[in-house]
């Protein structure tokens, strides 16, 4: 909360170097926090962008899971925005959009520009003791190709199965997919690829949660409780 507050002024001023300096300070301060070494069961959260990243949107389930002794893992927010680098290329290759040398040239240089800042951020956060690098969006997209066509771009589209697949390759096999009720693109794609994902990753445990103003908190927590209990019992058996 401290650093999210501090960074606002730098964003308003478009002070990029100031943001990176602040990031260095954040890494240093977070590394000073004392903690006890312990391995926690992990749950990855994917789904619609607002519900996924906003605690109010997903009914504070991330906070609830932490209280149950679970490490909650979110995919990088960055991927939602950089997916367009893949989408434009895919649409041109599949004949859904006319090929444009001008557009592709602009896209090439803009992606290089973005990658330069991503690389700089990675160099800074490498010093964080729990460092996890940002994945290149093309690498993330490759993880989705075995599950569905990348022309599925409405809502989060191919990004949801890509994130699930990326989690699976990182040995995170318990995933909660969250979306607002009636968000057709996410519900159809997210739930529609379940069988294919489980064929590819037999150990994958998927839980789909819909959120709207009538969603029962008790029902949500009950379903999460079953997942957490099964995770812990499986770990004890191993």
LINGI-V513282 format. One record per run of one state. SS is the DSSP state (a for helix, b for strand, c for the rest). FROM is the first residue (numbers start at 0). TO is the last residue. If there is no record, write none. Layout:
BEGIN
ss=SS from=FROM to=TO
ss=SS from=FROM to=TO
END
This chain:
BEGIN
ss=c from=0 to=0
ss=a from=1 to=12
ss=c from=13 to=14
ss=a from=15 to=30
ss=c from=31 to=39
ss=b from=40 to=46
ss=c from=47 to=47
ss=a from=48 to=52
ss=c from=53 to=59
ss=a from=60 to=66
ss=c from=67 to=68
ss=b from=69 to=73
ss=c from=74 to=76
ss=a from=77 to=92
ss=c from=93 to=99
ss=a from=100 to=124
ss=c from=125 to=135
ss=a from=136 to=144
ss=c from=145 to=156
ss=a from=157 to=168
ss=c from=169 to=172
ss=b from=173 to=179
ss=c from=180 to=182
ss=a from=183 to=191
ss=c from=192 to=192
ss=a from=193 to=199
ss=c from=200 to=203
ss=b from=204 to=210
ss=c from=211 to=215
ss=a from=216 to=236
ss=c from=237 to=237
END
